[in-house]
Amino acid sequence: MRTYNKTKGMLKEELSAAHQADHLMWSRRHFLLTGGFAGLGTMLLNGMPVNSLFPTSLPAAFSPGNNILVLLKMFGGNDGLNMIFPHSESAGNSAYLSYRPTISHKFGTDYTDNTLLAGFGSTDFAMPSVMSSLMPLWNEGNMAILHNVGYPKQDFSHFSSIDNWASAADNGFDPRINSGYMGRYLNQDFPAFNETPPTVPPALRIGYNADLVFKSPDNQQFELVFNDPNEFYRLAQYGKLYPTDDLGDCPRDEEVEFLRQLTNNSLRYSQSVTQAYNAASSKATYPTNTVSRLADQLKIVARLIKGRLGTKVFMVYIDGFDNHANQKSAHNRLLMNIAESVSAFFNDLKADGFDQGVSIMTFSEFGRTIRENGSAGTDHGNMSPMMLFGPGVKGGFYGTPINLDDPGLRGGSTRVYFEQQASIDFRTMYASVMEQWLCMESELVDYCLGKPYSRLPLFDNPCLGTPSGSNYHTILVGHEPNPSNDKMVDIKFTQLGSNQVRLFIKTLDGRLLATLHDAYTTKGSYTIPFDPQKWKIHPGEYLYQLESAGKTFIRRINIF
């Protein structure tokens, strides 16, 4: 709970009707329920949103716990059967062509030997020629394909399905649907996020649509929304940090102080982002004149990574996959945009030696129907392949390919159901990436996903349980007697970045007794003197609690 400095001078004017209205409009509870940092970001900035996740600057080289994950959301329901399709007869090529006489990919016309997915067993599958930019990643073993990914009892709704993918829920009645799987992790990793938010955004999401993925169980959105780094640069250049020490104790001033602190932190976010963005440059040719702007998004992410921003999870998106009619050319354009953008992204990172610790994971709310419809498109289906890219990925195929000779398809059914064929639960993919790439503890992964799911060996050098977190960015060193006054105690801490920092003395049951420090504090090492007599604290055992960059650290202390 936020505390206030009661020693401030009272505001002279009385609480007028307008004052009360102001208080009601900007009550802290109302503010947080309307989006917290995400709401603040949209008030400050406009356009394509970018939401952020993890603190601190990256070291010179990547190591376990410093890996970066980029989530690529393919909104609309991607037709995975036209992205990764059967080439050989044993894989079902004849059935594929018969189910899709208009939109299927034909050898020699839509694809050639250049996009056959060889090198990992028999050559049974291929990609269309428009995705040829990905073949170097495949041939180098830096691309994985997971067959038939989905979940049980799909309802084929875009919105409920994408909520399920964001929350790891089975359906709208699942308690998990109220928060995101990453939000549950961040809620554990940043227990004091509201009171002492980090100055580097903990996650970054580019996209117009709201998403549950970063929402905590207590409705905290771990997101800051902005248009692009240039917008942040303009905000940082022309904005200012607002004073918070000249306000009184009345409810309005307390709320104004709260809002000013949030605004100040958003400005600090902008400074961190623009510093990282301006510290790097693009060294690859990205596709241009694309409707989706996926290339622009990945170009921004690459610069932030190379500029050592320190954010560990990014999300980008590409829309337009809901192809119910005239699908083939439109879908090909989207697939080509993905392939060329992802290829340019890794070439950009590789040019400066930053590719080794970065992976991209694709996902879409569902696949499409097996048969094409009368308008030469497809309708909402169930399972679809997922792709994983990056030098750390253990390339090849995972799972069981779709069985197009399934007798259930011959009677006119257009969908292949999760329950009827060998499938990979999408949360198995999440669990594997979270534990093996983001280096979360196994128990924490199970908590974030709601229950245990099996893991797949998706990476060459998995973390093997190496915990990630970011507690090492602030260190509560401990306490020792003050050298000049034996009745006082010195409490010491060190932080690697600048943040709002608070230091409290509390009883063992958590009751607040003293606030020793509550201020924006630059990076460095600090000694905070504690005089028990000044605070009228009697001999006994107590706690001292440090909050910094969204973290909470607690130690015991004996007062004699």
Helices and strands as residue ranges (DSSP letters): H 17-25, H 28-33, H 37-44, E 50-53, E 68-75, G 80-82, E 85-86, H 93-99, G 113-115, E 125-126, G 129-134, H 135-139, E 143-150, H 158-167, G 175-178, H 181-189, E 203-206, G 212-214, H 229-238, H 251-278, H 294-306, E 313-319, H 327-351, E 358-363, E 384-389, E 396-398, H 407-410, E 424-425, H 426-436, H 442-449, G 471-473, E 474-482, E 485-495, E 499-506, E 512-521, E 524-530, E 540-548, E 551-559
